[in-house]
């Protein structure tokens, strides 16, 4: 939601801009893509840093990712495999988080709206 849309909506419903921005709808697809990139780059970078450092034993702790990511190894090919798996996990996480956050926000606002409506009717003579 752009800043112009937030201003427009805030004026229409007579609420302060920060309130409208706080309860704005998240795009689950966009959040999923963003998390996919971040998670994928994390896995790739962690593997690449260990490979560039070198040494006799390279990344025994990171090697544990192979228990979850089929085909992953602490190698350059493994860094690409790790990127793909972590990006997939990141997308699922981001999409699920965005969807759940939107559902919870919508439900909360519905409950608040119902309570405000009930309170308004109770004030009538």
N, CA, C and O atoms as CSV, one atom per row, in Angstrom:
chain,resi,resn,atom,element,x,y,z
A,1,UNK,N,N,0.847,-1.163,0.000
A,1,UNK,CA,C,0.000,0.000,0.000
A,1,UNK,C,C,0.897,1.231,0.000
A,1,UNK,O,O,1.763,1.389,0.860
A,2,UNK,N,N,0.672,2.100,-0.983
A,2,UNK,CA,C,1.522,3.285,-1.101
A,2,UNK,C,C,1.104,4.358,-0.093
A,2,UNK,O,O,0.021,4.307,0.488
A,3,UNK,N,N,1.989,5.317,0.091
A,3,UNK,CA,C,1.723,6.405,1.040
A,3,UNK,C,C,0.493,7.204,0.617
A,3,UNK,O,O,-0.273,7.662,1.465
A,4,UNK,N,N,0.303,7.371,-0.685
A,4,UNK,CA,C,-0.875,8.093,-1.185
A,4,UNK,C,C,-2.161,7.372,-0.848
A,4,UNK,O,O,-3.148,7.997,-0.461
A,5,UNK,N,N,-2.153,6.046,-0.996
A,5,UNK,CA,C,-3.333,5.257,-0.649
A,5,UNK,C,C,-3.634,5.347,0.835
A,5,UNK,O,O,-4.797,5.455,1.224
A,6,UNK,N,N,-2.618,5.304,1.660
A,6,UNK,CA,C,-2.819,5.383,3.108
A,6,UNK,C,C,-3.436,6.726,3.470
A,6,UNK,O,O,-4.358,6.782,4.284
A,7,UNK,N,N,-2.938,7.809,2.876
A,7,UNK,CA,C,-3.491,9.146,3.141
A,7,UNK,C,C,-4.964,9.203,2.730
A,7,UNK,O,O,-5.804,9.720,3.466
A,8,UNK,N,N,-5.260,8.670,1.558
A,8,UNK,CA,C,-6.626,8.695,1.019
A,8,UNK,C,C,-7.574,7.908,1.918
A,8,UNK,O,O,-8.659,8.384,2.254
A,9,UNK,N,N,-7.165,6.710,2.301
A,9,UNK,CA,C,-8.003,5.869,3.147
A,9,UNK,C,C,-8.167,6.500,4.527
A,9,UNK,O,O,-9.262,6.477,5.089
A,10,UNK,N,N,-7.099,7.060,5.076
A,10,UNK,CA,C,-7.170,7.698,6.394
A,10,UNK,C,C,-8.165,8.850,6.383
A,10,UNK,O,O,-8.903,9.039,7.351
A,11,UNK,N,N,-8.193,9.620,5.300
A,11,UNK,CA,C,-9.153,10.727,5.200
A,11,UNK,C,C,-10.577,10.208,5.055
A,11,UNK,O,O,-11.503,10.773,5.639
A,12,UNK,N,N,-10.764,9.137,4.283
A,12,UNK,CA,C,-12.107,8.595,4.062
A,12,UNK,C,C,-12.730,8.047,5.338
A,12,UNK,O,O,-13.917,8.256,5.586
A,13,UNK,N,N,-11.946,7.354,6.144
A,13,UNK,CA,C,-12.523,6.715,7.334
A,13,UNK,C,C,-12.239,7.482,8.619
A,13,UNK,O,O,-12.560,7.015,9.712
A,14,UNK,N,N,-11.635,8.661,8.483
A,14,UNK,CA,C,-11.396,9.555,9.623
A,14,UNK,C,C,-10.594,8.889,10.741
A,14,UNK,O,O,-10.961,8.952,11.914
A,15,UNK,N,N,-9.507,8.260,10.354
A,15,UNK,CA,C,-8.582,7.677,11.322
A,15,UNK,C,C,-7.192,8.248,11.069
A,15,UNK,O,O,-6.872,8.629,9.943
A,16,UNK,N,N,-6.366,8.310,12.108
A,16,UNK,CA,C,-4.994,8.794,11.908
A,16,UNK,C,C,-4.213,7.882,10.959
A,16,UNK,O,O,-4.427,6.670,10.921
A,17,UNK,N,N,-3.312,8.485,10.205
A,17,UNK,CA,C,-2.498,7.745,9.228
A,17,UNK,C,C,-1.737,6.566,9.847
A,17,UNK,O,O,-1.713,5.494,9.242
A,18,UNK,N,N,-1.107,6.715,11.041
A,18,UNK,CA,C,-0.381,5.568,11.614
A,18,UNK,C,C,-1.269,4.356,11.908
A,18,UNK,O,O,-0.823,3.214,11.800
A,19,UNK,N,N,-2.516,4.609,12.276
A,19,UNK,CA,C,-3.444,3.499,12.549
A,19,UNK,C,C,-3.753,2.747,11.255
A,19,UNK,O,O,-3.744,1.516,11.222
A,20,UNK,N,N,-4.024,3.500,10.199
A,20,UNK,CA,C,-4.319,2.881,8.902
A,20,UNK,C,C,-3.107,2.096,8.408
A,20,UNK,O,O,-3.256,0.994,7.879
A,21,UNK,N,N,-1.913,2.654,8.578
A,21,UNK,CA,C,-0.699,1.963,8.134
A,21,UNK,C,C,-0.447,0.700,8.960
A,21,UNK,O,O,0.009,-0.307,8.418
A,22,UNK,N,N,-0.736,0.740,10.254
A,22,UNK,CA,C,-0.486,-0.420,11.119
A,22,UNK,C,C,-1.394,-1.592,10.767
A,22,UNK,O,O,-0.991,-2.749,10.883
A,23,UNK,N,N,-2.609,-1.298,10.341
A,23,UNK,CA,C,-3.552,-2.361,10.024
A,23,UNK,C,C,-3.667,-2.628,8.530
A,23,UNK,O,O,-4.611,-3.284,8.089
A,24,UNK,N,N,-2.730,-2.134,7.757
A,24,UNK,CA,C,-2.759,-2.329,6.310
A,24,UNK,C,C,-2.580,-3.807,5.961
A,24,UNK,O,O,-1.924,-4.561,6.679
A,25,UNK,N,N,-3.173,-4.188,4.859
A,25,UNK,CA,C,-3.090,-5.556,4.357
A,25,UNK,C,C,-1.673,-5.850,3.855
A,25,UNK,O,O,-1.092,-5.048,3.124
A,26,UNK,N,N,-1.123,-6.997,4.246
A,26,UNK,CA,C,0.178,-7.432,3.728
A,26,UNK,C,C,-0.059,-8.288,2.488
A,26,UNK,O,O,-1.006,-9.074,2.447
A,27,UNK,N,N,0.779,-8.142,1.503
A,27,UNK,CA,C,0.698,-8.991,0.316
A,27,UNK,C,C,1.493,-10.260,0.590
A,27,UNK,O,O,2.723,-10.216,0.633
A,28,UNK,N,N,0.809,-11.401,0.778
A,28,UNK,CA,C,1.528,-12.631,1.115
A,28,UNK,C,C,2.530,-13.055,0.044
A,28,UNK,O,O,3.590,-13.593,0.364
A,29,UNK,N,N,2.204,-12.817,-1.210
A,29,UNK,CA,C,3.114,-13.196,-2.289
A,29,UNK,C,C,4.401,-12.369,-2.232
A,29,UNK,O,O,5.498,-12.908,-2.372
A,30,UNK,N,N,4.258,-11.072,-2.028
A,30,UNK,CA,C,5.438,-10.203,-1.938
A,30,UNK,C,C,6.271,-10.549,-0.707
A,30,UNK,O,O,7.498,-10.603,-0.784
A,31,UNK,N,N,5.612,-10.784,0.429
A,31,UNK,CA,C,6.341,-11.139,1.641
A,31,UNK,C,C,7.035,-12.492,1.468
A,31,UNK,O,O,8.167,-12.672,1.919
A,32,UNK,N,N,6.367,-13.427,0.825
A,32,UNK,CA,C,6.978,-14.729,0.555
A,32,UNK,C,C,8.212,-14.608,-0.323
A,32,UNK,O,O,9.227,-15.254,-0.064
A,33,UNK,N,N,8.131,-13.784,-1.359
A,33,UNK,CA,C,9.288,-13.588,-2.251
A,33,UNK,C,C,10.441,-12.915,-1.516
A,33,UNK,O,O,11.599,-13.297,-1.687
A,34,UNK,N,N,10.126,-11.920,-0.702
A,34,UNK,CA,C,11.177,-11.231,0.052
A,34,UNK,C,C,11.860,-12.184,1.022
A,34,UNK,O,O,13.087,-12.195,1.118
A,35,UNK,N,N,11.082,-12.980,1.741
A,35,UNK,CA,C,11.666,-13.945,2.678
A,35,UNK,C,C,12.460,-15.015,1.934
A,35,UNK,O,O,13.486,-15.484,2.426
A,36,UNK,N,N,11.990,-15.398,0.760
A,36,UNK,CA,C,12.714,-16.395,-0.030
A,36,UNK,C,C,14.107,-15.888,-0.381
A,36,UNK,O,O,15.088,-16.622,-0.268
A,37,UNK,N,N,14.189,-14.644,-0.802
A,37,UNK,CA,C,15.491,-14.072,-1.164
A,37,UNK,C,C,16.403,-13.996,0.059
A,37,UNK,O,O,17.577,-14.359,-0.016
A,38,UNK,N,N,15.863,-13.524,1.185
A,38,UNK,CA,C,16.683,-13.373,2.390
A,38,UNK,C,C,17.153,-14.736,2.897
A,38,UNK,O,O,18.337,-14.909,3.187
A,39,UNK,N,N,16.249,-15.699,3.007
A,39,UNK,CA,C,16.626,-17.028,3.506
A,39,UNK,C,C,17.615,-17.700,2.558
A,39,UNK,O,O,18.589,-18.308,3.002
A,40,UNK,N,N,17.364,-17.589,1.246
A,40,UNK,CA,C,18.259,-18.200,0.267
A,40,UNK,C,C,19.651,-17.600,0.307
A,40,UNK,O,O,20.648,-18.322,0.268
A,41,UNK,N,N,19.720,-16.278,0.384
A,41,UNK,CA,C,21.028,-15.625,0.462
A,41,UNK,C,C,21.754,-15.967,1.760
A,41,UNK,O,O,22.981,-16.067,1.783
A,42,UNK,N,N,20.990,-16.147,2.841
A,42,UNK,CA,C,21.619,-16.546,4.104
A,42,UNK,C,C,22.304,-17.909,3.941
A,42,UNK,O,O,23.465,-18.065,4.317
A,43,UNK,N,N,21.593,-18.893,3.384
A,43,UNK,CA,C,22.174,-20.233,3.222
A,43,UNK,C,C,23.374,-20.191,2.273
A,43,UNK,O,O,24.405,-20.808,2.541
A,44,UNK,N,N,23.234,-19.468,1.174
A,44,UNK,CA,C,24.334,-19.373,0.223
A,44,UNK,C,C,25.539,-18.696,0.859
A,44,UNK,O,O,26.665,-19.179,0.737
A,45,UNK,N,N,25.302,-17.569,1.544
A,45,UNK,CA,C,26.405,-16.817,2.161
A,45,UNK,C,C,27.099,-17.607,3.254
A,45,UNK,O,O,28.327,-17.599,3.341
A,46,UNK,N,N,26.329,-18.287,4.086
A,46,UNK,CA,C,26.930,-19.076,5.164
A,46,UNK,C,C,27.846,-20.153,4.597
A,46,UNK,O,O,28.946,-20.375,5.103
A,47,UNK,N,N,27.385,-20.818,3.543
A,47,UNK,CA,C,28.208,-21.859,2.918
A,47,UNK,C,C,29.429,-21.243,2.234
A,47,UNK,O,O,30.539,-21.759,2.366
A,48,UNK,N,N,29.232,-20.150,1.511
A,48,UNK,CA,C,30.339,-19.521,0.784
A,48,UNK,C,C,31.411,-19.011,1.742
A,48,UNK,O,O,32.603,-19.143,1.464
A,49,UNK,N,N,30.997,-18.433,2.862
A,49,UNK,CA,C,31.973,-17.935,3.830
A,49,UNK,C,C,32.823,-19.078,4.372
A,49,UNK,O,O,34.040,-18.945,4.501
A,50,UNK,N,N,32.183,-20.200,4.689
A,50,UNK,CA,C,32.944,-21.350,5.188
A,50,UNK,C,C,33.902,-21.887,4.127
A,50,UNK,O,O,35.026,-22.276,4.442
A,51,UNK,N,N,33.461,-21.909,2.880
A,51,UNK,CA,C,34.329,-22.402,1.808
A,51,UNK,C,C,35.507,-21.463,1.573
A,51,UNK,O,O,36.621,-21.918,1.313
A,52,UNK,N,N,35.271,-20.177,1.661
A,52,UNK,CA,C,36.360,-19.213,1.439
A,52,UNK,C,C,37.361,-19.231,2.587
A,52,UNK,O,O,38.553,-19.009,2.373
A,53,UNK,N,N,36.889,-19.492,3.806
A,53,UNK,CA,C,37.812,-19.607,4.938
A,53,UNK,C,C,38.712,-20.825,4.795
A,53,UNK,O,O,39.898,-20.787,5.123
A,54,UNK,N,N,38.124,-21.901,4.298
A,54,UNK,CA,C,38.899,-23.126,4.095
A,54,UNK,C,C,39.257,-23.808,5.394
A,54,UNK,O,O,38.582,-23.627,6.407
A,55,UNK,N,N,40.307,-24.584,5.366
A,55,UNK,CA,C,40.763,-25.309,6.543
A,55,UNK,C,C,40.602,-26.803,6.351
A,55,UNK,O,O,40.083,-27.263,5.334
A,56,UNK,N,N,41.056,-27.554,7.346
A,56,UNK,CA,C,40.981,-29.020,7.249
A,56,UNK,C,C,39.535,-29.515,7.326
A,56,UNK,O,O,39.101,-30.313,6.496
A,57,UNK,N,N,38.802,-29.039,8.318
A,57,UNK,CA,C,37.406,-29.429,8.476
A,57,UNK,C,C,36.557,-28.198,8.174
A,57,UNK,O,O,36.633,-27.185,8.870
A,58,UNK,N,N,35.742,-28.308,7.117
A,58,UNK,CA,C,34.948,-27.169,6.679
A,58,UNK,C,C,33.492,-27.372,7.080
A,58,UNK,O,O,32.817,-28.259,6.557
A,59,UNK,N,N,33.011,-26.551,8.005
A,59,UNK,CA,C,31.600,-26.470,8.353
A,59,UNK,C,C,30.911,-27.711,8.876
A,59,UNK,O,O,29.915,-28.135,8.291
A,60,UNK,N,N,31.405,-28.328,9.977
A,60,UNK,CA,C,30.706,-29.508,10.479
A,60,UNK,C,C,29.288,-29.188,10.961
A,60,UNK,O,O,28.394,-30.027,10.842
A,61,UNK,N,N,29.072,-27.985,11.504
A,61,UNK,CA,C,27.731,-27.635,11.968
A,61,UNK,C,C,26.785,-27.356,10.807
A,61,UNK,O,O,25.624,-27.764,10.836
A,62,UNK,N,N,27.277,-26.666,9.795
A,62,UNK,CA,C,26.428,-26.365,8.643
A,62,UNK,C,C,26.118,-27.632,7.846
A,62,UNK,O,O,25.117,-27.694,7.133
A,63,UNK,N,N,26.962,-28.615,7.967
A,63,UNK,CA,C,26.734,-29.880,7.278
A,63,UNK,C,C,25.429,-30.539,7.759
A,63,UNK,O,O,24.850,-31.367,7.056
A,64,UNK,N,N,24.983,-30.169,8.940
A,64,UNK,CA,C,23.730,-30.726,9.467
A,64,UNK,C,C,22.515,-30.329,8.622
A,64,UNK,O,O,21.464,-30.964,8.713
A,65,UNK,N,N,22.654,-29.296,7.813
A,65,UNK,CA,C,21.554,-28.924,6.916
A,65,UNK,C,C,21.216,-30.052,5.932
A,65,UNK,O,O,20.102,-30.122,5.414
A,66,UNK,N,N,22.180,-30.921,5.687
A,66,UNK,CA,C,21.921,-32.029,4.762
A,66,UNK,C,C,20.872,-32.994,5.317
A,66,UNK,O,O,20.309,-33.792,4.568
A,67,UNK,N,N,20.608,-32.925,6.621
A,67,UNK,CA,C,19.542,-33.745,7.205
A,67,UNK,C,C,18.170,-33.250,6.746
A,67,UNK,O,O,17.215,-34.024,6.681
A,68,UNK,N,N,18.078,-31.954,6.429
A,68,UNK,CA,C,16.805,-31.362,6.017
A,68,UNK,C,C,16.753,-31.063,4.526
A,68,UNK,O,O,15.701,-31.174,3.898
A,69,UNK,N,N,17.898,-30.682,3.963
A,69,UNK,CA,C,17.972,-30.322,2.553
A,69,UNK,C,C,18.653,-31.450,1.786
A,69,UNK,O,O,19.878,-31.568,1.822
A,70,UNK,N,N,17.893,-32.259,1.111
A,70,UNK,CA,C,18.401,-33.398,0.360
A,70,UNK,C,C,19.403,-32.934,-0.696
A,70,UNK,O,O,19.084,-32.070,-1.513
A,71,UNK,N,N,20.593,-33.492,-0.687
A,71,UNK,CA,C,21.628,-33.147,-1.658
A,71,UNK,C,C,22.557,-32.023,-1.224
A,71,UNK,O,O,23.519,-31.718,-1.928
A,72,UNK,N,N,22.291,-31.403,-0.084
A,72,UNK,CA,C,23.132,-30.303,0.381
A,72,UNK,C,C,24.452,-30.835,0.921
A,72,UNK,O,O,24.489,-31.828,1.647
A,73,UNK,N,N,25.537,-30.154,0.553
A,73,UNK,CA,C,26.868,-30.402,1.099
A,73,UNK,C,C,27.542,-29.049,1.251
A,73,UNK,O,O,27.143,-28.077,0.609
A,74,UNK,N,N,28.550,-28.986,2.089
A,74,UNK,CA,C,29.312,-27.740,2.219
A,74,UNK,C,C,30.283,-27.701,1.040
A,74,UNK,O,O,31.452,-28.067,1.157
A,75,UNK,N,N,29.760,-27.247,-0.094
A,75,UNK,CA,C,30.527,-27.114,-1.333
A,75,UNK,C,C,29.858,-26.009,-2.142
A,75,UNK,O,O,28.805,-25.498,-1.759
A,76,UNK,N,N,30.480,-25.644,-3.266
A,76,UNK,CA,C,29.878,-24.591,-4.089
A,76,UNK,C,C,28.570,-25.063,-4.701
A,76,UNK,O,O,27.612,-24.294,-4.783
A,77,UNK,N,N,28.517,-26.309,-5.129
A,77,UNK,CA,C,27.249,-26.837,-5.644
A,77,UNK,C,C,26.219,-26.913,-4.510
A,77,UNK,O,O,25.037,-26.632,-4.707
A,78,UNK,N,N,26.692,-27.298,-3.325
A,78,UNK,CA,C,25.806,-27.362,-2.165
A,78,UNK,C,C,25.270,-25.998,-1.771
A,78,UNK,O,O,24.153,-25.895,-1.263
A,79,UNK,N,N,26.055,-24.941,-2.001
A,79,UNK,CA,C,25.568,-23.599,-1.672
A,79,UNK,C,C,24.388,-23.218,-2.561
A,79,UNK,O,O,23.469,-22.534,-2.111
A,80,UNK,N,N,24.410,-23.655,-3.818
A,80,UNK,CA,C,23.280,-23.398,-4.708
A,80,UNK,C,C,22.065,-24.235,-4.318
A,80,UNK,O,O,20.931,-23.759,-4.363
A,81,UNK,N,N,22.314,-25.481,-3.937
A,81,UNK,CA,C,21.222,-26.338,-3.467
A,81,UNK,C,C,20.639,-25.767,-2.175
A,81,UNK,O,O,19.421,-25.731,-1.998
A,82,UNK,N,N,21.509,-25.327,-1.285
A,82,UNK,CA,C,21.056,-24.714,-0.038
A,82,UNK,C,C,20.258,-23.447,-0.305
A,82,UNK,O,O,19.258,-23.186,0.365
A,83,UNK,N,N,20.703,-22.646,-1.295
A,83,UNK,CA,C,19.957,-21.448,-1.664
A,83,UNK,C,C,18.547,-21.807,-2.093
A,83,UNK,O,O,17.580,-21.185,-1.655
A,84,UNK,N,N,18.430,-22.817,-2.956
A,84,UNK,CA,C,17.113,-23.204,-3.475
A,84,UNK,C,C,16.198,-23.700,-2.348
A,84,UNK,O,O,15.048,-23.272,-2.248
A,85,UNK,N,N,16.705,-24.593,-1.511
A,85,UNK,CA,C,15.888,-25.112,-0.405
A,85,UNK,C,C,15.517,-24.015,0.590
A,85,UNK,O,O,14.367,-23.928,1.019
A,86,UNK,N,N,16.477,-23.186,0.955
A,86,UNK,CA,C,16.197,-22.120,1.926
A,86,UNK,C,C,15.236,-21.104,1.329
A,86,UNK,O,O,14.386,-20.571,2.043
A,87,UNK,N,N,15.352,-20.824,0.036
A,87,UNK,CA,C,14.421,-19.904,-0.614
A,87,UNK,C,C,13.008,-20.484,-0.596
A,87,UNK,O,O,12.041,-19.759,-0.359
A,88,UNK,N,N,12.888,-21.766,-0.841
A,88,UNK,CA,C,11.572,-22.413,-0.788
A,88,UNK,C,C,10.988,-22.323,0.627
A,88,UNK,O,O,9.819,-21.976,0.801
A,89,UNK,N,N,11.795,-22.631,1.613
A,89,UNK,CA,C,11.348,-22.533,3.010
A,89,UNK,C,C,10.993,-21.090,3.366
A,89,UNK,O,O,10.003,-20.844,4.056
A,90,UNK,N,N,11.793,-20.145,2.900
A,90,UNK,CA,C,11.524,-18.737,3.158
A,90,UNK,C,C,10.228,-18.282,2.519
A,90,UNK,O,O,9.474,-17.514,3.117
A,91,UNK,N,N,9.961,-18.753,1.298
A,91,UNK,CA,C,8.712,-18.378,0.642
A,91,UNK,C,C,7.514,-18.924,1.403
A,91,UNK,O,O,6.540,-18.208,1.635
A,92,UNK,N,N,7.587,-20.178,1.786
A,92,UNK,CA,C,6.479,-20.786,2.539
A,92,UNK,C,C,6.266,-20.033,3.850
A,92,UNK,O,O,5.129,-19.744,4.223
A,93,UNK,N,N,7.354,-19.716,4.549
A,93,UNK,CA,C,7.252,-18.984,5.810
A,93,UNK,C,C,6.627,-17.608,5.600
A,93,UNK,O,O,5.691,-17.238,6.308
A,94,UNK,N,N,7.137,-16.849,4.631
A,94,UNK,CA,C,6.635,-15.495,4.383
A,94,UNK,C,C,5.190,-15.482,3.935
A,94,UNK,O,O,4.402,-14.649,4.384
A,95,UNK,N,N,4.836,-16.405,3.048
A,95,UNK,CA,C,3.456,-16.473,2.556
A,95,UNK,C,C,2.502,-16.847,3.690
A,95,UNK,O,O,1.434,-16.253,3.834
A,96,UNK,N,N,2.896,-17.835,4.489
A,96,UNK,CA,C,2.050,-18.253,5.615
A,96,UNK,C,C,1.931,-17.133,6.645
A,96,UNK,O,O,0.841,-16.884,7.160
A,97,UNK,N,N,3.036,-16.455,6.952
A,97,UNK,CA,C,3.004,-15.364,7.921
A,97,UNK,C,C,2.100,-14.234,7.432
A,97,UNK,O,O,1.283,-13.719,8.196
A,98,UNK,N,N,2.240,-13.851,6.178
A,98,UNK,CA,C,1.407,-12.783,5.625
A,98,UNK,C,C,-0.068,-13.138,5.641
A,98,UNK,O,O,-0.909,-12.308,5.987
A,99,UNK,N,N,-0.385,-14.377,5.267
A,99,UNK,CA,C,-1.772,-14.820,5.249
A,99,UNK,C,C,-2.348,-14.862,6.661
A,99,UNK,O,O,-3.460,-14.387,6.891
A,100,UNK,N,N,-1.601,-15.425,7.603
A,100,UNK,CA,C,-2.080,-15.491,8.983
A,100,UNK,C,C,-2.212,-14.100,9.596
A,100,UNK,O,O,-3.191,-13.823,10.290
A,101,UNK,N,N,-1.258,-13.237,9.355
A,101,UNK,CA,C,-1.324,-11.878,9.894
A,101,UNK,C,C,-2.537,-11.147,9.358
A,101,UNK,O,O,-3.214,-10.443,10.107
A,102,UNK,N,N,-2.830,-11.302,8.057
A,102,UNK,CA,C,-4.009,-10.661,7.482
A,102,UNK,C,C,-5.295,-11.215,8.092
A,102,UNK,O,O,-6.218,-10.456,8.389
A,103,UNK,N,N,-5.358,-12.529,8.278
A,103,UNK,CA,C,-6.550,-13.146,8.849
A,103,UNK,C,C,-6.768,-12.702,10.295
A,103,UNK,O,O,-7.890,-12.382,10.689
A,104,UNK,N,N,-5.701,-12.684,11.074
A,104,UNK,CA,C,-5.813,-12.271,12.479
A,104,UNK,C,C,-6.188,-10.793,12.573
A,104,UNK,O,O,-7.023,-10.419,13.397
A,105,UNK,N,N,-5.583,-9.955,11.740
A,105,UNK,CA,C,-5.903,-8.530,11.743
A,105,UNK,C,C,-7.360,-8.312,11.346
A,105,UNK,O,O,-8.069,-7.526,11.974
A,106,UNK,N,N,-7.804,-9.012,10.300
A,106,UNK,CA,C,-9.195,-8.881,9.854
A,106,UNK,C,C,-10.157,-9.315,10.962
A,106,UNK,O,O,-11.141,-8.626,11.234
A,107,UNK,N,N,-9.881,-10.440,11.591
A,107,UNK,CA,C,-10.734,-10.934,12.668
A,107,UNK,C,C,-10.757,-9.944,13.837
A,107,UNK,O,O,-11.821,-9.654,14.384
A,108,UNK,N,N,-9.600,-9.433,14.215
A,108,UNK,CA,C,-9.524,-8.472,15.323
A,108,UNK,C,C,-10.311,-7.208,15.017
A,108,UNK,O,O,-11.024,-6.689,15.876
A,109,UNK,N,N,-10.179,-6.714,13.790
A,109,UNK,CA,C,-10.917,-5.505,13.418
A,109,UNK,C,C,-12.416,-5.767,13.378
A,109,UNK,O,O,-13.200,-4.886,13.733
A,110,UNK,N,N,-12.829,-6.943,12.959
A,110,UNK,CA,C,-14.252,-7.289,12.966
A,110,UNK,C,C,-14.793,-7.325,14.388
A,110,UNK,O,O,-15.892,-6.836,14.651
A,111,UNK,N,N,-14.032,-7.898,15.295
A,111,UNK,CA,C,-14.454,-7.953,16.699
A,111,UNK,C,C,-14.547,-6.541,17.275
A,111,UNK,O,O,-15.518,-6.217,17.958
A,112,UNK,N,N,-13.545,-5.699,17.006
A,112,UNK,CA,C,-13.583,-4.318,17.491
A,112,UNK,C,C,-14.756,-3.544,16.891
A,112,UNK,O,O,-15.415,-2.763,17.578
A,113,UNK,N,N,-15.006,-3.771,15.612
A,113,UNK,CA,C,-16.114,-3.082,14.953
A,113,UNK,C,C,-17.447,-3.502,15.557
A,113,UNK,O,O,-18.310,-2.656,15.791
A,114,UNK,N,N,-17.628,-4.785,15.813
A,114,UNK,CA,C,-18.857,-5.284,16.421
A,114,UNK,C,C,-19.031,-4.713,17.821
A,114,UNK,O,O,-20.133,-4.324,18.209
A,115,UNK,N,N,-17.940,-4.667,18.577
A,115,UNK,CA,C,-18.010,-4.122,19.933
A,115,UNK,C,C,-18.368,-2.643,19.903
A,115,UNK,O,O,-19.181,-2.188,20.707
A,116,UNK,N,N,-17.775,-1.893,18.991
A,116,UNK,CA,C,-18.088,-0.465,18.877
A,116,UNK,C,C,-19.534,-0.261,18.453
A,116,UNK,O,O,-20.206,0.636,18.962
A,117,UNK,N,N,-20.025,-1.084,17.526
A,117,UNK,CA,C,-21.417,-0.984,17.083
A,117,UNK,C,C,-22.372,-1.305,18.225
A,117,UNK,O,O,-23.367,-0.607,18.418
A,118,UNK,N,N,-22.076,-2.355,18.981
A,118,UNK,CA,C,-22.903,-2.723,20.126
A,118,UNK,C,C,-22.899,-1.627,21.186
A,118,UNK,O,O,-23.943,-1.311,21.755
A,119,UNK,N,N,-21.731,-1.046,21.453
A,119,UNK,CA,C,-21.649,0.045,22.412
A,119,UNK,C,C,-22.450,1.265,21.958
A,119,UNK,O,O,-23.064,1.950,22.775
A,120,UNK,N,N,-22.440,1.534,20.642
A,120,UNK,CA,C,-23.186,2.671,20.104
A,120,UNK,C,C,-24.683,2.442,20.261
A,120,UNK,O,O,-25.418,3.375,20.582
A,121,UNK,N,N,-25.147,1.210,20.037
A,121,UNK,CA,C,-26.571,0.902,20.199
A,121,UNK,C,C,-26.990,0.917,21.659
A,121,UNK,O,O,-28.136,1.240,21.971
A,122,UNK,N,N,-26.085,0.574,22.549
A,122,UNK,CA,C,-26.407,0.600,23.974
A,122,UNK,C,C,-26.527,2.028,24.493
A,122,UNK,O,O,-27.171,2.259,25.517
A,123,UNK,N,N,-25.914,2.992,23.799
A,123,UNK,CA,C,-26.007,4.400,24.217
A,123,UNK,C,C,-27.310,5.054,23.787
A,123,UNK,O,O,-27.638,6.142,24.262
A,124,UNK,N,N,-28.065,4.409,22.890
A,124,UNK,CA,C,-29.337,4.986,22.449
A,124,UNK,C,C,-30.358,4.941,23.565
A,124,UNK,O,O,-30.355,4.022,24.384
A,125,UNK,N,N,-31.256,5.960,23.601
A,125,UNK,CA,C,-32.262,5.966,24.691
A,125,UNK,C,C,-33.311,4.894,24.533
A,125,UNK,O,O,-34.211,4.783,25.366
